């Protein structure tokens, strides 16, 4: 990744061709509630108050221990930072007038809230990952519900909804570009990065009210998206973004382990309890295959400091391929989460939702991308 070397010119690029990848959620049910009493309450709360209940089923002893430890750690971090912030605020107040008092109080409050939010998020990631006992969506997954909501009844008039609609529109142009055999422009890639950052950032605080397996999928997909965006930008402008792949790659690997550990343990438990759903298997195996390719490509970049110099000289279409692979991966991930939202909103539920998700957010996009890029001089991984 360009350590000690200047990048070589990238493959030629035509004028801009629009296209990104489509959207994730529109409006996820519920919003998380702040801890009553603020930071002080967080420091007094025991782990049992942080760990979410499971509908009639307790997680395993090991999972409960992990949850409790994560919750206690988060509470201690919040308490320590809050204590330090209060001491600093008192010191300022002793040596300043009323104007300084107001500013110090405001800055301290903002810092405490930021630390509390981060601690809550880390705690919830641990809690969701350890909960493998939550039941399935329904007892009759293929049965159509008596009442269903329409797509136009969902909330679209906010930053998240606008970003979702934009991503859907540009992906249509993306498909046309694939068929015409045109590489993406720099503007297209930058626009895609901005759209997906908006999609995920605008829904991060609305996740904690969902069942654990949905939260695990969201958190893991957010980690994958961080790497996909970093890799997309690195391929587009390596002289500025190439080294971002190293920390983003660590996030990708952690997210991958987190996701598959939860789902494999969950599916095994369902098998033992005679409530296993076999149509989950193709989707999980498909994801494992593509994430395996991502992992091999990631290590190819990590072990070769001059990756862009070497690969582009041998494979002139490598940049083009990486960009389109990442744009498609962003589509696959965000649309899978959008399908979760459709289920939670009662628009498309149960087994029909799962089958459509597996087909049209994993296999169909992958086959389409492979077919339209088969003649390029590139390799992935």
N, C-alpha and C positions, 0 to 999 in steps of 0.2 A: 504493500500500500504506500508507495511513493516515499519510503524512508531513504533519504540521501539521494534521490533521483528526481529529475524534472519529468513531468508527464509528457508523453508523446502526444501528438495531435490525435484527437478522437476520430472515429469514422465520420464521414460526411453526413451532414444533416440537412434535410430539405426544409422549406418554410413550414411554419407551425401547422401541425395537424391536431385538432382538438381531440381530447379524450383523456378521461381518468378512469376511475372505477366507481361503482355505485355505492349506495349508502348503507348505513347501519340503521340504528333505531330512529324512530320518530318521536315517540313520547313514552318513556318507561314509567310504569306505575309507581307512584309514591316517591317520597323524598326522605332522606335520612334525617333523624332528629338529633340536635345537639345534646350533649350530656347535660343533664340538669345540674345546675350549680356551677357550671364552668369547669375550669381546670382543677379547682380544689376538690370538686366532687369526683373527678376522674381519678385523683390520687388516692381517694378513700375507697373507691369501689373495688370489690374483690373480683377475681376472675370470673366467678359465676355470673356476675351482672353483665359481663361483656359478651360471654359466649351465647350465641343465639340458640334458641330451642329448636329441636327437630320435631316434626309432627309425629309425636308418639314413639319415636325411635331415638335412642341416645347413640352418639358416635362411639367408636371403640375406645377402650381405656387409653391407648396410645394417642389417638387423635385428641381425646379430651385433655390429656396432659400437655400436648403441643399447643392447644388452644389456650389453656390456662396460662402457660408460660409466656405465650405471645402477648396475651392481654395484660399480664402483670408487668412485662417489660415495657409495653407501650405506656401503661399508667405511670411507671417509675420515671420514664423519660419526660413525660408531660410535667410531673410533679417537680422534677429537678430543674427543668427549664423555667417553670413558673416561679419557683423559689428564687432562682438567680435573677429573674426579671424584676421581681418585687424588691429585692435588695437594691438593685441598680436604680429602680424608680425612687426608693426612699432616699438614696444618696443624692439624687438630682434635686429632689424636692427640698432638702435641707439647705441647698445653696442657690436656689433660684426663686423667682417670683411666681405670680399666678399664671403668666403666659407660658413659662417653661413647664409648670405643673400640668397644664392641659396637653401640651405636646408630648410630654413624657408618658402620661397616662394613655394617650391614644396610641403611641408607638408600641408600648408594652402590651396593650390589649391586642393589637394586630399580630404581634409576634406570638403571643400565647395562643391565639386562635389558629395560626398557621401550624404551630407545633402540634396542637390538639388534633387538627384535621389529618395531618400526616400519621400521627400515632393511631388514630381511629382506622385509617385506611389500611395500615400495615396489620393491625389487629384483625380486621375483617378478612383480609387476604388469607391469614393463617386459619381463621375460624372456618371459612368456606372450604378451604382445601382439605381440612380434616373431617368434614361432614360427608360421609359416604352413605348415610342411612336414610336420607330424605326420600320419600316415595316418588314414583314416576308422576308424570303430568296428570294421568288419568288411569282409571281401571279399564276403560274401553277406548283405547287410543284411536281406533278407526271409526268410531261412532260420531256422526256429525251432530254438533250441539243444536239444541232447539232454537236458540237465538244466537246470531252472529252479528258483529259490528262490521260496518263497511270501511274500506280503506280511507274514504274521504272524511270519515268521522274522527280520524286521528289528528293530533295537533301538528301542524306544519309551519305555522307562522312564528317561528323563532329561529335563532341562529342554527340550531341543530337541524331543524326541518329544511331550512334553506340550503344548508350544506349537503343534506341528503339528496334533495332534488337536483342540485348542481352536479353532484357526482353521478347520478343516474343519467342525466343528459349527456355529459361528456363521455360516459362509457359507451353510449350509442355511437358517438363519433369514433370512439376507440375501436369498436368492432368494424366499422367501415375502413378505418386505417389498416387494421390487420388484413382485411381482404385485399386491399389495394397494395399491400406490401410496402408501406411507407414507415420509416422510423419516427419515433416521437420527437417533438421539438423540446428545447430546454424549457420554454414557457409552459408547455403541457405538464412536464414533470414537476416544476415548481408549483403549479396550480394544484396538481394532485396532492402534493405534500401538504399544502395549506388546507385543502378541503378535508383530508382525513384527520389532520390534527384537530380541526374544528369539530368534526363528528365525534371523536372520542372525548375530547376535553369538555364538551358541552353536556355530556351525560354521565360523567364519572361520579358525581355526587348522588345520582338517583339509583344506584345499583343495590344498595344495602337492603332494600326491602324485598328483593327477589330471592327465590330459593337458592340454596348453596350451589347447585350444579350450574345454574345460570351465571352466578357471580364468578365462579371459577372460569367459565368460558370467557366471560368479559375480561377479567383480569389477564388471563393468558393471551387473549387476542390483542389486548392493548400492548403487551410486551412484544408480541410478534410484529405488530404494526410499527413500533418504535424502530425495530431493526429494518423492516421493509422500507420505511421512509429514509432511514440513514443510508441504506444501500442504494436506493434510487438516487438520492442526491450525490452520493459518492460516484456513481456511474456518470452522472450528468456533469458535475464539476469536481473532479477528483482533487484538483489543486487546493480546494477549500474544504471539502467534506470527506476526503478519503479516510482520514484517521478516525472519523466518527463511527466507523464500523466496528472498532475494537470494543468500546464500552457498550454499544448497542448490541453487539454479538453476545456479550455476557448476559444482557437482559433477555435476549432470545433464548439462550440455552436454559436459563433459570425458568422462563415461562413454559418452555417445552416440558421440562421435568415436572414442574408443578401441575400442568394440565394432564399429562398421561398418568402420573401417579394417582391423581384423584379418580380419573375415569376408569382405569384398569381395576383399581381396588373396588370402585363402585359397581362395575359390571360383574366382578367376581362375587361380590356379596349378593347381588340380585340373582345370580345363577344358583348360589347355595340356597337362597330363600325361595327358589322356584318362581321368580318374577322377572326372568331374563327376557329382554327384547332383542331377538336376533338381527333385526334390521338396523340396529346401531353398529354392528360389526363392520359392514362395508365402508361406512363413513369414517369410522375410526381408523381402519387399516389404510384407507386412501389418504387421510391426513398424515398418518405416520410415514407413508411413502414420500409424500412431498416435503414434509419436514426433515426427513432423512436426507433428501437432496439438498435442502437448504443448509443443513449442518455440514455436509461434505464441502459445499461451496464456501461456507464460512471458514472452515479450516484451511482450504486452499488459499484464501486471502491472508489468513493469519500467518501462515508459514512462509509466504513469499512477500517480502517487503516491497518488491518492485512488480507487484501483480499486474498493475495496469500497463506498465511498460512491456512486460513479457507477453501477456495474453493478447493485447491489441495488435502487436506485431505479427503474431501467429494467426489470430482469429479476428479479422477486421470488423466483423459484425457482433463482437462480444458485447460492446456497450449497448447497442440496440436491443440485443436479446435480454440482457439483465434488466434494462428499463421496462421492457414489456412483461417480463416475468414478475417483476415487483408490482407493476400496475395491476396485473391480473390477480396476484396474491392479495393485494389490498381489497380488490373487489370481492374475492372469495370470502375473506375474513369478515368484512363489514356486512355483506349480504347474509351470512350465517347469523350474525347478531340481529340483523333486521328481522329475520324469521323468528327469532326468539321474541322480539317485540310483538310481532303479529300474533303469536300464541298468547302472550300475556294480555294483550288487548282484546282477545276474543275474535280476531279477524280470520285467522287460519290456525287451527289448533290440532293437537294430538299427532297421531301417526302420519296423517297426510302432510302436516308441516315437516315432520322429520324426513319423509321420503323426498319431498321437493327440495329440502335443504341439501340432502346428500347428493342428489342428481345435479342440481343447478348451481350449487356453490362449491362443488368439488370436481366432479368428473366432466361435466359438459364444458366448463371454462378451460379445464386443463387440456382436453382433447382439441378444442378449438384453437388454443394457443399453439399446441404442438403441430397441428396441421398447417397453420398459416406461417409458421416459422421453420418448417422442416428443411428448407433449402438454404438457410442462412449459414454463413461460415462462423459458427459459434459453438460453444459447448456449455451446458449447464447440467451438472456442476463441471 
